Amino acid sequence: MQAKPEKILVVDDEEHIIELVELYLSKEGYQVVKATDGDEAVEKFTVEKPDLLVLDIMLPGRDGLDVLREVRKTSQVPVIMLTARESEVDKVVGLELGADDYLTKPFSPRELVARVKAVLRRSKPAAAEAVEVVERDGLSIDTQRRQVQVEGRGAVELTAKEFDLLLVLASNPGIVLTRERLMEKVWGYEYIGDTRTVDVYIRHLREKLADNADSPRFIQTVRGVGYRFKAG
């Protein structure tokens, strides 16, 4: 039986952008659902249950950041944010709320397609992978199911990039990884930006893992350099 196409909700108040994005995504076999304002976006998200959101920040009425807040109340579905502004505040707020990637308008439709593929690929396990669990001081990382537990309690809800960042750190215990190195390993070619992005994600991880920054159990800050996962 043929697999159902992955569904992408595209939210933008500029019709020509929606049409262009739909054209390129449809060519790649994705099913596209469209919304032109924040309220419609929340409604379509609830009804359609998409696999990924492409979400503009500047929307009439409820803006994209508010839509992202609403989505994150119930779902960790991947979200790629779009903005016409290069405001660092917008970028940091989006990342704080759990966005997985960011594109500034004008953007290349091909680049957007590449990012959609990469984010979707990271958000689910490869079927052919053998089950592998990384265990570190009460922290369990299931690389196939992409699940994280602390002391065997319920799964910790992480975004795709939060999971990837934690896995990179936990796979290199005791090794100091610079922000630049973490950007390269987690974001790769897709993201060229301020390395403070790493700090935002580390803060999220610490909050979700209940890891005290002043007396860390898992992630240590190496001032002026980067981060390392505590060994032993």
N, C-alpha and C positions, 0 to 999 in steps of 0.2 A: 504494500500500500504506500502511495506517495506521501511523503511528509508534508504537513501543512506549512505554508510559507510563514516566515517570521513577520510579525505585525509591528509596524512603526507608526506612532502618532506624531505627526508634524504640526507644530503650533506656531503660527506666525500671522500677523495681521496684514502682511503684504501678499496679495494673491499671486503675483508673478513669482515670488520666492517659493511659495508652496508648490506651484505648478512645476517649477524647475527642479525642486528637490524630489517631487513625486516622479517626474520623468526619469531621473537618474536612479532612484531607488527601485522603481518598478522594473527597470532594465536588468537589475541585479536579482530580481525574483522576490523582492519584498512586497508585502501587502501594506499599502499606505492608507492611514486614516488621518483626516484633516480637521483642524480647528483653527478659528481666527481670533478668538479672545479667551481670556482666562477661565471664565465660567464654563464655556463650551469645552475647553480642554479638560477640566476636572470631570465633567459629565462623560465625555468620550473615554477618558481614562478608566472610569468606574465601569462603564458598560462594555467597552471593547477589550479591556485587559491587554494592552500592547506589551510587546517584548522590549521596547525601547522608546524613549521620548526624545524628539528633537524639539527643543523648547526655547522660543525667543523670550528675552527678558522684557522688552518694551511692548506691552500689550495694552489694549484699551480695557479700562476697568481693573480687574484683578491682574496684576502683572505676573511675569514668569517666575519670579522668586517666590511669590505667594502660592502659585500653582505648585512649585517644587516643595514648599513646606507641606502643602496638603497631601501630595503624593507620598512624601516620606513618613507620614503618619501611619501608613498601612503597607508600604511596599518599598523594596530596595531595587526596583526595576532600574536599569541603567538610564541615565539622563545626560544628553549632550546639550549644553546651553549655547544659544546664539545671542549676540549683542552687537548693536551698531556703535557702542561706545567702548573705548579702551580703558575704561575706569578700573583702576586696581581694586577699588572698593567693591564694585560689582563682581569682579572675579573672585575675590576673597569670600564675599558673602555667599556666592553660589557654591563655592567649595565647602564652606562651613555647613551649608544646608544639605550637602551630599551629592552635588553634581559630579559626574564621572569625567567629563571633558568639557572643553570650552572652545568656541570658534568666534572670531570677530568678523563682522560684515565689513566689506564684501569678502566672500569666501569662494573657494573653488568647489563646485559640486562634486568633483572627483575626490577632493580631499575629504569632504564630508562623508562620502561613501566609504572611503578607506577607514575613517574613524569609526563609523557605524559597525563595520565588519570587525574591527579590532576590539571594540568595547563589547560587542555581543560574544565574540570568541572568548574573551576573558571572563565573561559573566557565567559561563557554564563549563563543566568539565568535558574533556575529550573522551568520547565513548571508549576508545581503545586503551586508555591509560589503566594501568593496574592500580589497585587501591594502595595508596601510600599515606601514612599518617606520620606527621612530624610531632614528636613529643618533647616538650621543653618545660620542666619545672611546673607541672600541673596544667600547662597549656597544650591542647591537642588541636592540630591542624590537619584536617582531612583534605588532601589535595585533589581528590577526585570529586567528592561531593561539595568541595569548597565550603566546608563548615568548620567553625572554630568553637571550641568549648574550653572553659576554665574550670578545673576541678570536677569535670564530669557533669557540670550543670547544663542547662539548656543551651542551645546554639546561640552564639553571639551574632547579632545581625550586622554584617559588614557590607559595604559597597564593594564592587569589583576591584577598584584600585586600592581600597583599604586592605582587602584580603591579599592582593599581590604584594603590597608594601610589607605587610606583616610576614608573609612567607619568605621574602627576600632576606629580611632581618633575621628571622628565626633559623633560616638555613645557613647562616653565617655567624654562629654564636661567638662572641668575644672579638669579632672583627669590626673595626671602625669603618663605617661606610659614609663617605661624604654625601652631602646633599646632591651634588652634581652626579655622583655615581648612582644614587637612588633614583634620580630623575631619569637617567639613562636606562636603568634596568626595569623601571616600572612604567614610565611614560614613553620611552623609546623615541622613535622618530616623530611620533604624533604630536609632541608637546614641547615647544620651546618657550620657556617662560621663567618667571622669577622663582628661584629655588625656595622661597618662603612657602610655596605651595606644599613642599614636603613637611614643613612645620605644622601647617594646618591639618594635614592628614595624620601626622604623629599625635597631635592633640586629640583628634577624633578617636584614634586607636586607644590611647591611654584612658579616655573617658569610658569607652565601651568595654575595655578589659579591666576597669577599676584599678589601673596602674598609676600609682602616685608618682608624679614627676620628681618630687623632692626626695623620695625614697623608693626608686623604681624596682619592681620585681622582674620586669621583662625588658623594657626599652630604656636604655641609658642615653643621656645627652652628653656628647663630647663637645664641650663649649668651643665655638669657633671653627669646628670641623664638620660634625655630623652626628650620627647615631650608631649605636651598636646594641645587639641583643645580648643581655647579660648571660654570661657563660657560667655553668655550674650551679 
